Amino acid sequence: MTDDGTVDRTTGRTTLPEDGTVTRTADGRTLLRFERQLRHPAERVWRALTDPSEISGWLAEAKLDPFEGGQVELRWLNTDEDGRSAVARGTVTRYDPPRLLGLDTDIHGRLQWELDPTPAGSRLVFTCEHDLSPDWLAKVLAGWHVHLDFLEEALDGHRVDWPNWPMERWQAHHDRYAG
């Protein structure tokens, strides 16, 4: 065990505190979960999660109706290793400012961001519930991991340069999750 993570005694793999975890739901879907301690207050993080001009700095170009039952469209500005990008369309299922945002999307399943204030800022718990095949698991974990990293950077004023987004960061996370 190190100060930055724990070592799984079965696999020998180091798990970092910001790493995603994987469980199965009762109906067999994959549930990905990430927890981040952010040094920004929940109200500030909420704006980054729900204001389309801020969402584009860390996740995707967004159209978001800010109420339960509203529509959402997320158009990813980065591409995969084959140059493809994604568009997710769906419905806002949870909207409780500045605490809870839930989306049910066609290509990324059920997404939820939950914020709790802490003395040092806020705690963010992100979950993604989806029907994922095993060959997609490391890719999706790496994708959400890097987007949450981008969120932290955007909160500090550093938007992603999408035409030159750091694919090597995604690759490094992918390799760790696949290992």
WOSUL-V227425 format. One record per pair of residues at least 12 apart in sequence whose C-alpha atoms are under 7 Angstrom apart, sorted by the first residue. I is the first residue (numbers start at 1). J is the second residue. Records with the same first field share a line. If there is no record, write none. Layout:
# WOSUL-V227425
I=J ; J
This chain:
# WOSUL-V227425
4=16
5=17
18=34 ; 35 ; 36
19=34
20=32 ; 33 ; 34 ; 141 ; 145
21=33 ; 34
29=129 ; 130 ; 131
30=129 ; 130 ; 131 ; 132
31=127 ; 128 ; 129 ; 130
32=127 ; 128 ; 129
33=126 ; 127 ; 128
34=125 ; 126 ; 127
35=124 ; 125 ; 126
36=123 ; 124 ; 125
37=122 ; 123 ; 124
38=121 ; 122 ; 123
39=120 ; 121 ; 122
40=121 ; 122
41=117 ; 121 ; 122
42=98 ; 115 ; 116 ; 117 ; 121 ; 122
43=98
46=98
57=154 ; 159 ; 160
58=147 ; 150 ; 151 ; 154 ; 159 ; 160
59=76 ; 147
60=74 ; 75 ; 76 ; 77
61=74 ; 75 ; 76 ; 77
62=74 ; 75
67=92 ; 95
68=92 ; 93 ; 94 ; 95
69=91 ; 92 ; 93
70=91 ; 92
71=90 ; 91 ; 92
72=89 ; 90 ; 91 ; 92
73=87 ; 88 ; 89 ; 90
74=87 ; 88 ; 89
75=87 ; 88
77=162
78=162 ; 165
88=105 ; 106 ; 107 ; 108
89=105 ; 106
90=103 ; 104 ; 105 ; 106
91=103 ; 104 ; 105
92=104
99=114 ; 115 ; 116
100=113 ; 114 ; 115
101=113 ; 114
108=130
109=128 ; 129 ; 130
110=128 ; 129 ; 130
111=127 ; 128 ; 129
112=126 ; 127 ; 128
113=125 ; 126 ; 127
114=126
138=174 ; 177 ; 178
139=174
142=170 ; 173 ; 174
143=170
146=170
